[in-house]
């Protein structure tokens, strides 16, 4: 398995080694998502007993929850070679054919952001998933020749942050669909403790829980913040990451007690200051903030909705009364808010 493709290619060798080490390799090591894990355990065990490859698996949920990691774990548990790609990487069907025909024996193929597959490429994927065959067209026009190529058994592992954008035809071909949700602080604290051990950092229970509470419910954010807090502790000559040390580091990073960062606060502040608390369309917000719509919808909004600071309505985005409390602002009177919505 080419684990280096899971990671940021700009990481230095030591950072790359640490990043790979933070990823669990088995279901037993994977913390959280218990229902998903138990179901996968049963499906994997049953497939191995029958001597078959696992049915195709779709993982969906917000970014940073472990979809790529789980794909690697499934391949490990099935003892299959894992080949990795992403939806936007396919420019034509020939590239898909190349990916699916690399191995002679059973294998696992991981496609990240599978909802972004080109529709023509997606059409080629259907018979590959159902019948393990793919059609190759040689030449063009009246000289075109069509060949059917049989594929070795394989498990397609798809991941997406936008399950609603996957076509019904593609989704129906996945025999196993797994939804990953945000992690509670207690589970994230366990992940932080494990990651600290891999990084060679000492963290106590209070520090791990404090960092977990401010990690937006995602292991990716927890591991990122852990590395940065480690840097602050190193410069401050603190040997243990206790609650005070974690709070110092996260405060310097601009991460508040709920886990909001600068972009989150600017997003909420914009709705309050310029749009009277909403409703406002996400396109307006993206232009005002200088961010992509996808960034707001995939990275910012899911967590704000989950913690009750934002509502998505048919008319646009609105803040909640809790937002004003969190930002230390006085909510407008009901009459004023209603009048603002009419303007």
MITORGU-585645 format. One record per residue (C-alpha): x negated, y, z negated; residue in one letter. Coordinates in steps of 0.5 Angstrom, whole numbers, plus 500, padded with zeros to 3 digits. Example, Ala and Ser with C-alpha at 12.3 -4.5 7.8 and 13.67 -1.06 7.14 Angstrom:
2
475491484A 473498486S 
//
This chain:
343
500500500X 497507502X 498510495X 495517498X 500518502X 505519496X 501525494X 499532496X 493532501X 490538498X 489535491X 481534489X 479526489X 480526481X 486530481X 489525486X 487519482X 490522476X 497523480X 497516483X 496514476X 502517473X 506513478X 509507475X 508501479X 513496476X 521497474X 518495467X 514501467X 519506470X 522510464X 530512465X 535511470X 537504467X 543503471X 539503477X 533499475X 538493472X 541493479X 535493483X 532488478X 538483480X 538484487X 530483488X 530477484X 536474488X 533476494X 526473492X 530466490X 533466497X 526467500X 529473504X 527481504X 531485500X 537489503X 536496506X 536501500X 538508500X 536513494X 539520493X 539525488X 536532486X 528533488X 523530483X 527524480X 523518482X 526516489X 519515492X 516512486X 522507486X 521505493X 514504492X 516499486X 521496490X 515494495X 511492489X 516487486X 518484493X 510484494X 511487501X 507492505X 510499504X 509504510X 511511509X 514516513X 519522513X 525524517X 522530520X 516526522X 520523528X 520527534X 522521539X 524514539X 517511541X 515514534X 520510530X 518503535X 511504533X 513504525X 517498525X 512494530X 506495526X 507489522X 507482524X 510479517X 516482512X 515489510X 518495507X 519502511X 520508507X 523514510X 523520506X 529526507X 532521512X 538525513X 533530517X 532524522X 533526530X 540523532X 537520538X 532516533X 538515528X 541511534X 535507535X 535505528X 542502527X 540495531X 534495528X 537495521X 543490523X 540485528X 532486527X 532488534X 530495538X 531497545X 525499549X 526503555X 520503560X 520509566X 525513567X 531514572X 533508577X 526505575X 528505568X 527498565X 530496558X 527491554X 529488547X 524487542X 525483536X 523485529X 520481523X 524482517X 524489513X 527493508X 528500510X 528504504X 531511505X 531517500X 535524501X 536530497X 542531501X 547525501X 553529504X 548530511X 547523512X 552520518X 557515516X 554510521X 547510518X 550510510X 554504512X 548500514X 545501507X 547495503X 544498496X 546505495X 542508488X 544515485X 539518481X 541523476X 537528471X 533525465X 535527458X 530530454X 529523450X 527519456X 523525459X 519525453X 517518453X 515519461X 510525458X 507521453X 505516458X 503521463X 499524457X 495518456X 494517463X 491524463X 487523457X 491528453X 493527446X 500530445X 505529439X 512527439X 514534437X 510537443X 512532448X 520533446X 519541447X 516540454X 521535456X 527540454X 523545458X 522540464X 529541468X 531534467X 525532472X 519527471X 516531477X 517538473X 514535466X 508532469X 506539473X 508542466X 504537462X 497539467X 498546466X 499546458X 493541458X 489547462X 491552456X 490548451X 483546453X 481554454X 484555447X 480549444X 486545442X 485538441X 492536440X 498538444X 503540439X 510544439X 506550438X 501549443X 506547448X 510553447X 504557448X 503554455X 510554457X 511561455X 505564459X 508560465X 514564464X 518557463X 524559458X 527554452X 532552457X 527550463X 528556467X 523559471X 522566475X 526564481X 531562477X 532568473X 531572479X 537568482X 542569477X 540576475X 541578483X 548575482X 550579476X 546586478X 548586485X 554582486X 558583480X 557576477X 559573484X 562570488X 557571493X 555566499X 548563499X 546566505X 546573502X 542570496X 537567500X 536573504X 535578498X 530573495X 526572501X 527564500X 530559504X 537556503X 534549503X 530551497X 536555493X 540549495X 535543493X 531546488X 534552484X 542550484X 542543482X 539544475X 543551474X 549547475X 547542471X 546546465X 552550466X 549557468X 552557475X 559555479X 559553486X 566555489X 570555496X 568563496X 561562494X 556562488X 558565481X 555565474X 558563468X 559566461X 553562458X 549565463X 550572460X 548569453X 542566456X 539572459X 541577453X 546581457X 553583456X 559580460X 563584464X 570585461X 575581465X 579586468X 572589471X 570582473X 577581477X 576588480X 569587482X 572580486X 577584490X 572589493X 
//
